[in-house]
Amino acid sequence: MIRIVTDTGANLPRSIIDEFGIVMVTGHIIFGDEIIAEYPDLPAAEFYRRLTAAKTLPTNRDSTAQDFKNAYRRALDESPGASILSLHVSEALAVTIGMARLAAASFPLVDIRVFDTRSVTLGQGLMVYEAARMARDGADMDAIMRRLEDMRSRMRLYLTVDTLEYLSRGGRVGRAARVMGGLLNVKPILTIRGGMVQSHSQQRSRARAIAALRDLALEGCAGADDLRLGIMHAVCEADARRLADELQGKLQPETLLIAEIGAAVGVHTGPGALGVCWYAPEEN
């Protein structure tokens, strides 16, 4: 048996976590003197409500090696003799995977594979979901790892933010860029390359930014079979569902996930962020 472990950066819906028995290692968000476990104690809507009201930006507290030891022990207690596949947010963005490797070394007699997705939010989540489905259907570890390596190399992710305020407050862009972006109503589109967040383009309105996300997906997925598609949002579910409906009708994906962007990523994007990611297998 293979047990799947991941972190809250994957932004998977609770229904999927429960269905596949995925073990979740939570990060923590610090509001002043208050430390809150992101999973399951801080629903996205509550996080964004507190974020927009906060005078100072909350910070993340990463999971520790002990958190991962606890997660691996839980998986083994529930499934004695199991192997563990531990999939995590890009190493270039967080120390999470380093903590997972440290913890895995404490279980020398257990087959624990630690995998860097080089992605975040549903880019990571689609890989976790794929691994969980394959494990449930009886695939062995090597077959799952081959699929994950292909997904990692072919995954595409684009995300727009509604305001530069939170990227500015977190030091990701300068104040001048934030002010100019606000004056011009500029909406940046960000992407993931080499496991790092990079700028892709800019649009002059939210409507144009959402249209750009749609066009990127339609162009990138044209002719693809067995498509895995993810739509992620920060308390803008109506926009996410409109985008999902349009892409569903035109692309007919094998998998379509819609999920909320959680606190670990949302602290940088703020409310209103919207993204799309996809993967089509190599044979296509």
N, C-alpha and C positions, 0 to 999 in steps of 0.2 A: 504493500500500500504506500502511496505517496501523499503526504500532507503538504498543503500549500500555506506558506506564511508570507505576509506582505505588511506594508505600513500604510498609514492613513493618506500618504501622498497619492495613492492609487485612485482615491475618490470613487470607489465602487459602491453601488447601491447596497443597502443593508440586506435586501432580499437575496442578492447573489452571495454575499458573505455567509449568510445563514444556510442557503441551499447547498453550498459546497463545503461547508465546514472550514472556511478559510480562517486561519489564525491571524488576527490583526494586532500589530504592534503600534501602539498609539504614540503620537507626539503630544506635546503639551503647549498650550498658549498661555502667556503670562500677561495679565492685565494688572498693572501696578503690583500689588502684593499678592494677587490672586493667581494661582496656578491651576489650570483646568485641563483635564485630559480631553483631547479632541474627540476621541472615540471611547465610549459612546456618549460622553457627557456634554458635548457642545454641538448641537445641531447647527447646520449652516445658517439658517435664518436668524437664530439667536446670535451667532458669531458676528454676522454682518450688522445686525442691529447695534451690538456693542461697539463694533469697529467704527461705525459712522458717528457714534456719540463720544468716542474716546478723544481726549485732548492730546494724548501722546500715543504713538503707535505701539500696539502690543508686540511682543517678541515671541519667537519660537524657542522651546526647549527641546532639543533633540532626544530621541530615545537613546538609552544607554545599553552597554553590553549586557548588563543584568536584566534589562527589559527583554532582550532577545533570548537570554538563557531561560527566562521564565516562559517565554512563548514556545521555545523548542521543547522544554520539559512538559508543558501542557499538551502539545501535540503528541509527544511520546507516551504520556500517561493515558491519553484518550485512545491512542492507536499503537500499542506495544509492537516493536519491531519495524515500525514504519520508516521509510526514507523521508527526508524533508527537502522541499524546494522553496527557497527563500528569495523572493523577487522584490527589488527595491528601487526607490527613486534614484535618479542619476547621481553618481558619486561626485560629479562636478558641481552639484547643487546643494548637497547635504552630506553630513558625516554618517548618515544612517547605515550605509552598507559596510563601512568600516567597523561599526559596532556589531553588525551581524557576523562579520568574519571573525571577530574576536570571540564572540559567543560560540560560534560553530566549532572553534578549536577546543572548546571545553567538552565536546562530545566526540572523542576520537573513534569510538566504536560505531558511530551512527553515520550513515551516508547523508550528509547535509551539503547541498549545492547552493551557493550564494550567487545570485545572478543580478548584474547591474543592467537595468532596462535602458539606461541612458535616456530616460524620458521622465515624465511626471504627469500627474492627473490621469486622464483616460488613456494617454499613450502608454503609461505604465499599467493602467487598469485593464486595457484590452489584452495585454500579455498575461496578466494574472488570470483573467477569465479564460483565456485559451488554455493555459496550463491546467487550470482546475477541471475544465471539460475533458481534456485529454487524459488526465489522471483518472477521472471518474470512469472513462470509457476503456480503461485498461492499458493505455500506452505506457511503455517503460520510460525510465528517466532519460535515457539517451535520445529517444525519439522526441520527447518534450523539449529537451535542450536544443536539438537541431531546429525545431520549429521556432523556439524563442530567439535563437540567433538570427534566423531569417527575418522574424518580425522586427527585431531591433534594427537591422540594417535597412529595412524598407518602411518602417513607421514614419509617417509624416504628421506633424502637428502644427497648427496655426491658431493663434489666439489674439483677440483684440480686447483692449481695456477701454472703459468708458471715460476714465479720467487718468491723468498722469500724477494725480495727487499722491497716491499711495506708493507708486514707484519712486517719486521724489522724496517722500518722507522716509522711505527705506534706503535712500542713497543710491537707487538704481539709475536715476536721471537727475540732472541738475535743476536748480530752482528756475533758472532762465528758460530752460526747455519746458518746464511745467507751465510757467506763465505764458509763454508763447503758444504752447499747445492749447491752453485754455482759451486764449484770445482768438485763435484760428479754428477752434473746434476740431483740432487734429486728433485722429484716432489711430494710434500705432497698431500695426499687426506684427506680432512676435512669432518666432518659430524656435524649434529646438534643432541644433546642429551639433554633432559631436558631444551630445549630452549637455550642452550649454544653451542658455536662452540668448537668442540673437534677434536683432531687428530685421524684419523682412521688408516692410513698406509702411506707408502712411496714407490714410484716407481723410478727406475733409469733412466727413460727417459719420455718424453712427450707421445710418442706412447704407452708405457706401462701404463702410467697413464690413458690415454683415454680408452685403452683396459680394464683396471681395472674397470672404471666407467661402461662400457658396461656390463661386467660380473656381477657386483653387481646388475645392473638392471635386467638382464636376470634371475639371481638366485632369486632375491627378488620378481619378478613378475611372476614367473613360475606358470602357471595354473590359473592366476587371470582373472576374468571377470570384466567388467565395470571399467577397469583400467584408472586412470587419471595419465598422464605422462607429466613431464615438462623438457625441456632442456634449460639451461641458459648459456650465454656466454658473454665474454668481448672482443668485436671486434675480434672474431674468428668464424664468422658465418659459414664458410665452414666446420670447424670441427664439429660445432653444428649440421649442417644439415646432415653430413655424419652419425653422431651418431644417430640422429633422424630417418633417413631413415632405418638404420639397426634395431633399436628397433621397429619401426613401422611395418616392415615386419615380425618380429618374435613374437611380443607381441600383435599386433592388438588392441591398446588401444582405449577406448571409447572417450577419450580426449587426444590430444597431443598439447601442447603449446611450442613454441620456442620464447625466449625473450632475450633481451639484459640486462646484469647486469648494473644497474644504478650507479650513483655517490655515493650514500650512502654506498653501499657495495664495489663498485669498487675502492674507495680510499684505501681500505685495500688489495684487491686482485691484483690490477693492471691489465693491458691488458693481454689477453691470458687465463684468467680463464675460466673454462668449468665445468658445473655441470649437474647433473640429479637428479630428485626427482619424487616420485610416491606415489599413494594411491590406494588401492583396498578396497571396502566396506567390512564390517565385515562378511557378509554372505558368503564371498568367502574364 
